[in-house]
Amino acid sequence: MKRKQLRILTLLLVLILGFSSISLAETENELVYVIPVREEITRATQRYIHLAIQEAEDLNADMILFELDTYGGLVDATEKIKNDIIKTNIETTCFIDNKAESAGVLFAISNDNIIMSPYGTIGSAETIPNTEKILSMWKSMLRNVAQNKGRDPEIIEAMADVDVVIDGVSEQGKLLNLTANEALEFGISDGIASNQEEVLAFLGMENASVQTVKEDWSTKFGKLISTQWISSLLLIMGFLGLIIEFFVPGFGLPGIIGGVSLLLFFGGNLMVGNASWFSIMFFVVGVVFLIIEAFVPGFGLPGIAGIILTIFGIATSMQSLQQAFTAILMALIIAIIAVVIIFKYGLNSRTFRSITLESTIKGSSNVNVEEKKLAQIGDVGFAATMMRPTGFIEIGENRFDATAISNYIAKGAAIEVIQIEGSKIVVKEI
């Protein structure tokens, strides 16, 4: 009898230990894929998250853990992130380790689980601009996600609309923003944790393997290029380079710098989804029209169309119209200043001459100060290049860079020197 009881106890012990080891092995084989999001939500962020979710699916991850800290960002980018999160078959958790403001609210509530740090906050989800149409669309999106994820839609709506009043929760005229304890109390979050380890313990995945996503080089490059100041700087360099090349015959360093700057601008914004091939097409067509205008005296339809298409191509290649307006305005102001300087001082200074590859026009085109002294008022010659209004002239066997008093002199046209100011030679067509 005792032997039988001992056998039964031994069998039960083996079964218990076996199930325990199986359970432990299962948790150890689980994979948690961590995607940190500690930035403004842009199209670059959306691309980064889209690729990260795809990678998690390829790895058959058991859980995607977003570590979120954001003041918000673009609504359209956040909506695409929401769609990616909802569509994935992997369980998702959002750990708000600091804040989920504005568009970050939609990001957070799209997840299956929400866990907040003790000092985390969520709310203040008003749109900018906050027109009735945009607000209505935004609130319906928030309500829909909240209802489907088991969150209180009215509380979520109060985060986006100052006119939503909930007794004991929100006040008239103020956007709702909840602390970690308040979010837990009202059922917006599922728990509070101080760090990643506590989050995994809360989810019962403390023994799971953890893998953190790493941004690829193209995402990092695109994020850098698409920032407000870098994009503006590239546009300024691009405009300046092309303007100087426009007034200087040949193709030299300014044109190279301008071209590379614009390639970086469009390439970076194309990588992160700000620009499209249509944007680039509009810009290229605009530049072609401007080149056509450069060979036609006066200013007509090609010039107007070129300016409009060029600006449209740039504007639709940036993160927002506000960012595009600021960048284009800065670039145009500096470009206008550059044109004024060019017209006032000409391109005969050593600085300008040192950065242009005049040898591309003619091997003997480099002109020194002594040669320019040979030119006298009243000398006649011909335009060696198109002058719009600067270019090269030839008087006898000597070549000079000069400025036309008119806006345009065709290549080969007869000219006369009418004014010399230092190194600046002014000519007219005869």
Buried (B, 14 or more C-beta within 10 A) or exposed (E): EEEEEEEEEEEEEEEEEEEEEEEEEEBEEBBBBBBBBEBBBBBBBBBBBBBBBEBBBEEEBBBBBBBBBBBBBBBEBBBBBBEBBBEBEBBBBBBBBBBBBBBBBBBBBBBBBBBBBEEBBBBBBBBEEEEEEEBEBBBEBBBEBBEEBEBBBBBBBBBBBBEBBBEEBBEEEEBBBBBBEBBBEBEBBBBBBEEBEBBBEBBEBEBBBBBEBEBBEBBBBBBBBBBBEBBBBBBBBBBBBBBBBBBBBBBBBBBEBBBBBBEBBBBBBBBBBBBBEEBBEBBBBBBBBBEBBBEEEEEEEBBEBBBEBBBBBBBBBBBBEEBBEBBBEBBBEBBEEBBEEBEEBBBBEEEBBEBBBBEEBBEEBEBEEEEBEEBEEEBEBBBBBBBBBBBBBBBEEBBBBBBBBEEBBEEEBEBBBBEBEEBBBBBBBE
